[in-house]
Amino acid sequence: MSFNKDIDTSSFDDFDFGFELVDSPTPTDVSQEQQSVSVDTTEIDDRLETLESKINNVLNIVSLNDSGDDIRQAIEEQGSCINNALDSIEEVKESLEKDYEKKLEKVESLVLPLLVNLTKNPEREFIKWPNRAESVQGHINKILEVTRGNGD
Protein backbone atom coordinates (compact mmCIF):
# COMPACT_ATOMS: atom_id res chain seq x y z
CA MET A 1 0.00 0.00 0.00
CA SER A 2 1.31 3.47 -0.79
CA PHE A 3 0.60 6.56 1.26
CA ASN A 4 -0.02 10.14 0.19
CA LYS A 5 3.01 11.25 2.20
CA ASP A 6 6.44 9.68 2.50
CA ILE A 7 6.32 7.37 5.54
CA ASP A 8 8.87 4.76 6.53
CA THR A 9 6.61 1.80 7.46
CA SER A 10 9.42 -0.67 8.09
CA SER A 11 9.26 -0.20 11.87
CA PHE A 12 5.45 -0.47 12.07
CA ASP A 13 5.51 -4.29 12.15
CA ASP A 14 6.72 -4.14 15.77
CA PHE A 15 3.52 -2.41 16.94
CA ASP A 16 0.91 -4.73 18.46
CA PHE A 17 -2.58 -3.26 18.77
CA GLY A 18 -4.04 -6.61 19.87
CA PHE A 19 -5.75 -7.60 16.64
CA GLU A 20 -4.66 -9.54 13.60
CA LEU A 21 -6.14 -10.02 10.15
CA VAL A 22 -5.81 -13.85 10.10
CA ASP A 23 -6.07 -16.68 12.63
CA SER A 24 -2.85 -17.15 14.57
CA PRO A 25 -1.68 -18.11 18.04
CA THR A 26 -2.75 -15.81 20.85
CA PRO A 27 -0.25 -12.97 21.13
CA THR A 28 1.69 -12.69 24.36
CA ASP A 29 0.61 -10.02 26.79
CA VAL A 30 2.52 -6.80 26.42
CA SER A 31 2.86 -4.68 29.53
CA GLN A 32 1.56 -1.20 29.08
CA GLU A 33 3.55 1.63 30.51
CA GLN A 34 2.15 5.07 30.94
CA GLN A 35 4.12 7.44 28.80
CA SER A 36 4.55 11.10 29.41
CA VAL A 37 5.48 13.67 26.83
CA SER A 38 8.07 16.26 27.57
CA VAL A 39 10.22 18.66 25.65
CA ASP A 40 13.94 18.45 26.38
CA THR A 41 15.02 21.99 27.22
CA THR A 42 18.30 21.04 28.86
CA GLU A 43 20.42 22.63 26.14
CA ILE A 44 18.47 25.90 26.27
CA ASP A 45 18.59 25.94 30.07
CA ASP A 46 22.36 25.36 30.02
CA ARG A 47 22.87 28.20 27.55
CA LEU A 48 20.70 30.50 29.65
CA GLU A 49 22.71 29.70 32.77
CA THR A 50 25.97 30.35 30.91
CA LEU A 51 24.73 33.71 29.61
CA GLU A 52 23.47 34.75 33.03
CA SER A 53 26.80 33.82 34.59
CA LYS A 54 28.71 35.86 32.02
CA ILE A 55 26.41 38.85 32.51
CA ASN A 56 26.87 38.68 36.27
CA ASN A 57 30.66 38.48 35.88
CA VAL A 58 30.72 41.54 33.64
CA LEU A 59 28.45 43.47 36.00
CA ASN A 60 30.68 42.53 38.96
CA ILE A 61 33.77 43.76 37.11
CA VAL A 62 32.05 47.02 36.26
CA SER A 63 30.86 47.56 39.83
CA LEU A 64 34.42 47.02 41.15
CA ASN A 65 35.84 49.56 38.77
CA ASP A 66 34.30 52.99 39.42
CA SER A 67 36.21 54.67 36.62
CA GLY A 68 34.87 54.73 33.11
CA ASP A 69 31.20 55.53 33.69
CA ASP A 70 30.53 55.39 29.96
CA ILE A 71 31.90 51.86 29.72
CA ARG A 72 29.92 50.74 32.76
CA GLN A 73 26.73 52.26 31.36
CA ALA A 74 27.30 50.60 27.98
CA ILE A 75 27.90 47.24 29.63
CA GLU A 76 24.80 47.61 31.81
CA GLU A 77 22.75 48.44 28.72
CA GLN A 78 24.12 45.36 26.97
CA GLY A 79 23.31 43.29 30.06
CA SER A 80 19.77 44.63 29.95
CA CYS A 81 19.49 43.73 26.26
CA ILE A 82 20.79 40.24 26.94
CA ASN A 83 18.32 39.81 29.80
CA ASN A 84 15.51 40.89 27.47
CA ALA A 85 16.73 38.35 24.90
CA LEU A 86 16.76 35.65 27.58
CA ASP A 87 13.20 36.55 28.55
CA SER A 88 12.19 36.35 24.90
CA ILE A 89 13.82 32.93 24.53
CA GLU A 90 11.94 31.71 27.60
CA GLU A 91 8.64 32.93 26.10
CA VAL A 92 9.39 31.13 22.82
CA LYS A 93 10.26 27.97 24.73
CA GLU A 94 6.97 28.09 26.64
CA SER A 95 5.06 28.73 23.42
CA LEU A 96 6.70 25.73 21.73
CA GLU A 97 5.87 23.51 24.68
CA LYS A 98 2.21 24.57 24.46
CA ASP A 99 2.16 23.98 20.68
CA TYR A 100 3.66 20.49 21.08
CA GLU A 101 1.13 19.67 23.78
CA LYS A 102 -1.76 20.79 21.53
CA LYS A 103 -0.43 18.74 18.61
CA LEU A 104 -0.07 15.65 20.78
CA GLU A 105 -3.63 16.10 22.04
CA LYS A 106 -4.84 16.30 18.42
CA VAL A 107 -2.95 13.12 17.50
CA GLU A 108 -4.35 11.45 20.61
CA SER A 109 -7.89 12.40 19.56
CA LEU A 110 -7.26 10.77 16.17
CA VAL A 111 -5.71 7.53 17.45
CA LEU A 112 -7.59 6.76 20.67
CA PRO A 113 -11.04 6.34 19.07
CA LEU A 114 -9.65 3.57 16.85
CA LEU A 115 -8.06 1.77 19.76
CA VAL A 116 -11.13 2.16 22.00
CA ASN A 117 -13.44 0.88 19.26
CA LEU A 118 -11.19 -2.13 18.74
CA THR A 119 -11.71 -3.09 22.39
CA LYS A 120 -15.47 -3.39 21.92
CA ASN A 121 -16.84 -6.95 21.81
CA PRO A 122 -13.59 -8.63 22.91
CA GLU A 123 -15.24 -12.05 22.75
CA ARG A 124 -15.32 -11.85 18.95
CA GLU A 125 -12.15 -12.91 17.18
CA PHE A 126 -12.84 -11.28 13.84
CA ILE A 127 -13.43 -7.65 12.98
CA LYS A 128 -15.56 -6.72 10.01
CA TRP A 129 -14.06 -3.56 8.61
CA PRO A 130 -15.17 -2.80 5.07
CA ASN A 131 -13.22 -0.10 3.23
CA ARG A 132 -10.60 -0.09 5.98
CA ALA A 133 -7.80 0.92 3.61
CA GLU A 134 -9.55 4.18 2.71
CA SER A 135 -10.56 4.84 6.32
CA VAL A 136 -7.06 4.18 7.66
CA GLN A 137 -5.51 6.26 4.87
CA GLY A 138 -7.77 9.17 5.81
CA HIS A 139 -6.68 8.96 9.46
CA ILE A 140 -3.03 8.66 8.47
CA ASN A 141 -3.37 11.83 6.41
CA LYS A 142 -5.04 13.65 9.34
CA ILE A 143 -2.25 12.59 11.70
CA LEU A 144 0.43 13.66 9.23
CA GLU A 145 -1.28 17.02 8.79
CA VAL A 146 -1.10 17.57 12.55
CA THR A 147 2.50 16.37 12.93
CA ARG A 148 4.02 17.67 9.71
CA GLY A 149 1.69 20.50 8.72
CA ASN A 150 0.19 21.11 5.30
CA GLY A 151 3.46 20.78 3.41
CA ASP A 152 5.34 17.57 2.69
Backbone as a ProteinNet text record, in pm:
[ID]
protein_1_A
[PRIMARY]
MSFNKDIDTSSFDDFDFGFELVDSPTPTDVSQEQQSVSVDTTEIDDRLETLESKINNVLNIVSLNDSGDDIRQAIEEQGSCINNALDSIEEVKESLEKDYEKKLEKVESLVLPLLVNLTKNPEREFIKWPNRAESVQGHINKILEVTRGNGD
[TERTIARY]
84.9	0	89.1	54.5	131.2	51	122.2	59.5	77.8	-9.4	-1.7	125	179.7	300.8	408	531.7	643.9	655	626.6	631.7	715.6	809	887.2	807.4	746.3	660.7	736.8	867.3	942.4	938.9	926.8	925.8	785.6	682.5	545.4	508.9	582.8	550.9	567.9	647.7	671.8	557.2	463	352	244.1	194.8	90.9	-29.4	-136.5	-258	-356.9	-318.9	-403.9	-499.2	-489.2	-574.6	-490.3	-536.3	-466.5	-568.7	-523.6	-614.2	-641	-561.3	-581	-570.1	-619.1	-606.9	-460.2	-422.3	-285.5	-285.6	-174.4	-168.2	-195.2	-245	-274.9	-146.3	-146.6	-24.6	4	131.5	168.9	128.6	100.3	61.4	179.1	150	252.1	218.9	313.4	285.8	274.1	178.4	155.8	214.5	296.1	355	294.1	266.4	214.9	330.6	307.2	412.1	377.2	477.2	455	534.4	485.1	548.3	615.5	738.8	807.5	900.9	930.9	1022.4	1155.3	1262.9	1394	1447.8	1454.4	1502.3	1636.7	1703.5	1830.2	1932	1943.1	2042.1	2011.7	1885.8	1847	1873.7	1835.9	1858.8	2007.7	2091	2235.9	2289.1	2241.9	2286.7	2241.7	2118.9	2069.7	2154.7	2187.6	2270.7	2408.4	2465.8	2597.1	2591.1	2487.9	2473.3	2452.5	2370	2346.6	2475.3	2553.5	2680.2	2775.5	2783.6	2871.1	2824.7	2695.3	2641	2675.2	2655.9	2686.9	2835.3	2922	3066.1	3100.7	3045	3071.6	3020.4	2901	2845.3	2927.8	2980.8	3067.7	3196.8	3254.6	3377.4	3350.4	3239.7	3204.5	3181.8	3114.8	3086.4	3213.8	3315.2	3441.9	3524.5	3504.9	3584.3	3496.2	3514.2	3430.2	3467.6	3583.9	3621.2	3557.9	3543.5	3487.2	3337	3265.7	3119.7	3053.9	3111	3053.4	3060.6	3173.5	3189.8	3091.9	3083.2	2992.4	2847.9	2809.3	2673.3	2647.2	2746	2730.2	2715.9	2796.2	2789.7	2656.5	2609.2	2479.8	2366.7	2376.1	2274.8	2278	2399.7	2411.9	2356.6	2384.6	2331.1	2179.4	2122.4	1977.1	1922.4	1991	1948.6	1956.9	2063	2078.9	1970.2	1939.8	1832.1	1698.4	1674.1	1551.5	1548.9	1664.7	1672.7	1646.2	1699.7	1676.2	1528	1463.7	1319.8	1242.6	1284.3	1218.7	1236.5	1355.3	1382.1	1293.4	1278.5	1194.1	1048.4	1001.2	864.3	846.3	945.6	938.5	937.6	1020.2	1026.1	889.9	827.9	696.7	591.9	600	505.7	521.7	645.6	670.4	617	637.6	587	434.9	366.7	220.8	178	249.2	216.4	233.4	343.6	365.7	256.4	217.5	112.9	-18.9	-52.9	-175.6	-170.7	-55.8	-43.2	-56.9	4	-6.7	-150.9	-222.2	-362.7	-444.4	-412.8	-483.7	-455.8	-329.8	-294.8	-365.6	-366.5	-434.9	-583	-646.4	-788.8	-813.9	-711.7	-726.5	-698.9	-612.1	-571.3	-657.5	-687.3	-759	-896.1	-975.4	-1104.4	-1089	-988.5	-964.7	-936.3	-845	-806.3	-921.5	-998.6	-1113.1	-1217.4	-1245.8	-1344.4	-1298.7	-1169.1	-1118.6	-1133.7	-1152.1	-1170.7	-1315.4	-1406.6	-1547.2	-1565.3	-1654.2	-1684	-1557.2	-1484.8	-1359	-1377.7	-1500.5	-1523.8	-1522	-1534.5	-1531.7	-1388.3	-1351.4	-1215.1	-1195.3	-1298.3	-1284.2	-1348.1	-1291.6	-1342.6	-1385	-1509.3	-1556.5	-1529.1	-1447.6	-1406.4	-1401.2	-1516.8	-1517.2	-1452.9	-1388	-1322.1	-1219.2	-1154.5	-1060.1	-939.5	-897.4	-780.1	-806	-922.9	-955.5	-970.2	-1035.6	-1055.7	-922.1	-837.1	-706.2	-622.2	-626.3	-550.6	-595.6	-725.7	-776.6	-724.1	-720.8	-668.3	-517.4	-447.2	-302.6	-277.8	-354	-336.9	-367.5	-470.9	-503.8	-390.2	-335.6	-225.4	-103.7	-72.7	42.7	22	-100.7	-127.9	-100.3	-134.9	-109.7	39.8	109.2	249.6	345	310.2	402.2	350.1	226.8	169.2	116.4	79.1	18.9	119.1	245.2	346.3	399.6	474.3	534.4	665
-117.3	0	123.1	222.6	346.6	455.2	548.6	656.3	787.4	883.4	1013.6	1088.8	1058.9	1125.3	1019.5	1059.9	968.3	921.7	793.6	736.9	610.7	598	475.9	377.7	275.5	180.3	57.1	52.8	-67.3	-97	4.3	-19.6	-42.2	-33.3	-46.7	-191.2	-289.4	-429	-463.8	-386.7	-414.5	-368.3	-289.7	-240.8	-347.9	-373.7	-473	-402.7	-389	-326.4	-430.2	-558.4	-660.6	-723.8	-693.9	-760.4	-799.4	-904	-953.6	-979	-986.1	-1002.4	-1148.5	-1242.3	-1384.8	-1458.9	-1587.1	-1667.9	-1694.1	-1685.2	-1715.4	-1742	-1788.4	-1811.5	-1682.3	-1697.1	-1581.4	-1504.8	-1374.7	-1297.2	-1291	-1279.1	-1269.1	-1133.1	-1128.4	-1001.7	-905.8	-784.2	-679.7	-583.6	-561	-468.4	-327.8	-257.1	-120.3	-25.5	63.3	163.2	297.8	373.6	507.2	593	661.6	744	890	966.7	1109.9	1178.4	1291.4	1366.5	1487.6	1508	1626.2	1677.7	1802.8	1865.8	1883	1835.3	1845.4	1986.4	2060.3	2198.6	2212.4	2102.6	2103.9	2194.3	2182.3	2262.6	2411.5	2448.6	2589.5	2637.8	2556	2594.2	2613.1	2523.5	2535.6	2664.5	2696.4	2819.9	2942.7	2938.1	3050.2	3069.7	2960.9	2970.3	3027	2984.5	3035	3184.4	3227.9	3370.6	3452	3403.1	3474.6	3485.7	3380.1	3381.6	3485.1	3489	3586.5	3728.9	3750.7	3884.5	3926.4	3836.5	3867.9	3897.3	3821.8	3847.8	3986.4	4022	4154	4263.7	4246.3	4347.4	4359.5	4248.6	4253.5	4329.2	4304.8	4375.6	4524.9	4560.9	4701.5	4766.2	4696.4	4755.8	4772.8	4688.2	4701.7	4818.5	4851.6	4956.5	5079.8	5179.3	5298.7	5393.5	5378.1	5467.4	5418.9	5508.4	5472.7	5455.9	5560.3	5553.3	5519.5	5568.1	5539.4	5390.8	5329.5	5185.9	5106.7	5144.5	5074.2	5086.4	5205.3	5226.4	5143.1	5139.6	5060.4	4912.1	4865.4	4723.6	4692.9	4782.2	4760.6	4757.9	4844	4844	4712.3	4664.6	4536.2	4423.3	4429.8	4329.1	4330.1	4450	4462.6	4402.7	4430	4373.3	4220.6	4170.1	4024.3	3964.2	4030.5	3980.8	3981.1	4085	4089.2	3974.1	3946.2	3835.2	3702.5	3688	3565.1	3549.6	3659.5	3654.6	3614	3668.3	3635.5	3487.5	3435	3293	3206.8	3246.7	3171.3	3171.5	3285.3	3293.1	3201.5	3200.1	3113.2	2966.7	2934.4	2797.1	2754.6	2840.7	2809.3	2794.5	2880.4	2872.8	2741.3	2700.6	2573.5	2455.4	2459.1	2350.6	2341.5	2456.2	2456.9	2404.6	2445.7	2398.5	2247.4	2193.6	2049.2	1975.7	2031.2	1967.3	1964.2	2074.6	2079.2	1978	1968.9	1873.8	1730.2	1700.6	1565.4	1533.7	1631.9	1609.7	1583.4	1653.6	1629.9	1489	1447.2	1312	1209.1	1235	1145	1132.3	1243.8	1239.8	1166.2	1152	1077.4	928.1	892.2	752.8	679.5	744.4	675.7	621.9	692.7	633.9	499	485.5	357.2	248.5	277.8	176.7	142.3	241.3	215.6	131.6	165	88.3	-56	-76.5	-212.5	-296.8	-233.5	-308.8	-351.4	-301	-339	-483.9	-554.9	-695	-780.9	-787.5	-862.5	-1013	-1061.8	-1205.3	-1246.7	-1153.4	-1185.1	-1179.6	-1283.9	-1291.3	-1208.6	-1193.3	-1127.7	-989.8	-901.6	-765.3	-743.4	-705.7	-672.3	-523.8	-494.2	-355.5	-326.6	-308.4	-279.8	-143.8	-133.8	-9.9	40.2	-52.3	-9.1	63.4	26.6	92.2	241.6	277.1	418.2	490.2	423.8	483.9	507.2	405.8	418	523.6	525.5	625.6	766.7	785.9	916.9	958.6	864	895.7	919.8	843.7	865.9	1007.3	1048.1	1183	1290.2	1268.5	1364.9	1374.4	1260.1	1258.9	1329.7	1301.4	1366	1516.3	1558.4	1701.9	1769.7	1701.3	1757.5	1759	1648.3	1637.5	1706.8	1710.3	1767.4	1895.6	1929.7	2049.6	2021.3	2126	2110.8	2071.9	2109.7	2077.6	1938	1890.6	1757.3	1762.2
0	0	0	-78.4	-79.1	-9.3	51.5	126.5	52.2	84.4	19	57.8	172.8	219.7	240.3	237	250.3	395.4	419.9	554.2	548.6	642.1	653.1	738.1	675.1	745.9	793.2	773.6	808.7	958.3	1042.2	1186.6	1241.4	1158.8	1206.6	1240.3	1188	1214.7	1361.9	1435.7	1576.8	1666.2	1614.3	1694.4	1703.4	1824.6	1845.9	1905.9	1828.1	1876.6	1928.9	1930.9	1987.2	1888.3	1761.2	1663.8	1544.1	1476.4	1359.7	1250.2	1126.6	1014.6	981.3	1034.7	1009.8	1141.6	1142.4	1263	1291.2	1417.4	1457.5	1607.1	1659.9	1804.4	1880.6	2001.4	2085	2112.5	2087.4	2113.4	2262.7	2295.6	2436.1	2488.8	2617.9	2679.4	2677.2	2644.6	2642.2	2754.8	2843.1	2953.2	2898.8	2953.2	2907.8	3010.9	2963.8	3050.7	3016.6	3118.7	3094.2	3046.9	2937.1	2880.4	2900.5	2929.5	2940.5	2830.6	2790.7	2683.5	2744.8	2707.4	2756.7	2648.5	2658.4	2564.8	2636.8	2576.1	2638.2	2618.4	2727.4	2721.9	2791.6	2813.5	2885.7	2817.7	2686.4	2613.9	2626.5	2613.9	2626.8	2768.6	2867.7	3007	3035.5	2982	3001.8	2940.5	2820.6	2755.3	2833.6	2885.2	2964.6	3089.7	3157.1	3277	3243.8	3131.8	3090.9	3063.5	2990.9	2961.4	3088.5	3178.3	3303.5	3384.3	3386.2	3458.7	3399.5	3267.2	3201.6	3228.4	3223.7	3251.1	3393.8	3487.6	3627.3	3646.3	3578.5	3588.1	3535.6	3422	3363.7	3456.4	3509.6	3599.7	3727.7	3777.3	3895.5	3866.1	3749	3710.9	3701.7	3641.8	3625.9	3761.6	3852.4	3983.1	4065.6	4043.8	4115.3	4063.1	3940	3876.8	3859.4	3946.5	3942.2	3829.1	3770.8	3661.7	3532.7	3440.8	3310.9	3316.9	3358.8	3369.3	3235.7	3127.5	2995.9	2964	2997.8	2972.2	3058	3185.5	3276.3	3227	3184.6	3136.5	3010.5	2921.1	2798.4	2831	2925.2	2963.3	3030.6	3115.8	3181	3078.8	2977.7	2872.3	2794.7	2767.1	2697.4	2784.3	2913.9	3006	3005.6	3000.4	2995.4	2866	2755	2626.1	2628.2	2686.7	2694.1	2782.4	2894.3	2980.5	2906.8	2827	2746.7	2646.3	2585.5	2490.3	2560.8	2681.1	2758.1	2791.4	2827.7	2855.1	2730.1	2616.1	2489.7	2456.3	2478.8	2453.5	2542.7	2666.6	2760	2712.6	2661.7	2609.8	2489.2	2399.7	2281.9	2325.2	2422.5	2473.4	2528.6	2607.9	2664.4	2554.4	2453.5	2342.1	2266.2	2242	2172.9	2253.3	2383.9	2467.8	2458	2458.1	2446	2309	2203.3	2068.4	2057.3	2112.1	2107.9	2185.1	2298.6	2377.9	2300.1	2232.6	2153	2038.8	1971.2	1860.7	1910.7	2024.6	2078.5	2117.8	2170.7	2204.3	2078.1	1967.9	1841.9	1790	1795.4	1750.2	1838.3	1968	2060.7	2024.2	1990.1	1956.2	1824.8	1742.3	1617.3	1635.6	1728.7	1745	1847.9	1959.8	2067.1	2026.6	1945.2	1906.5	1836.3	1752	1685.1	1787.7	1878.4	1976.3	2070.3	2111.7	2199.5	2127	2001.9	1926.2	1903.1	1892	1873.7	2000.4	2115.2	2239.4	2259.7	2179	2192.2	2147	2211.4	2181.2	2179.1	2289.8	2291.5	2273	2291.3	2274.6	2127.8	2038.1	1895.1	1844.1	1769	1717.9	1591.8	1512.6	1383.6	1386.2	1309.2	1298	1153.5	1134.9	1000.7	980.6	881.3	861.1	711.8	650.7	507.4	479.4	367	323	423.9	494.5	597.5	539.3	419.4	360.5	342.8	291.5	271.5	405.1	500.6	632.2	702.8	701.3	765.8	694.7	562.3	486.5	524.3	540.6	581.3	717.6	812.9	946.1	941.9	861.6	847.3	795.9	696.7	640.9	745.3	828.2	933.7	1035.3	1073.7	1170.4	1112.3	986.3	923.1	909.8	887.8	878.7	1012.7	1122.2	1254.8	1284.9	1254.4	1293.1	1197.8	1069.4	970.7	907.4	931.8	872.1	733.2	662.8	530.2	424.1	442.2	341.3	359.7	260.7	269.4	343.4
[MASK]
++++++++++++++++++++++++++++++++++++++++++++++++++++++++++++++++++++++++++++++++++++++++++++++++++++++++++++++++++++++++++++++++++++++++++++++++++++++++

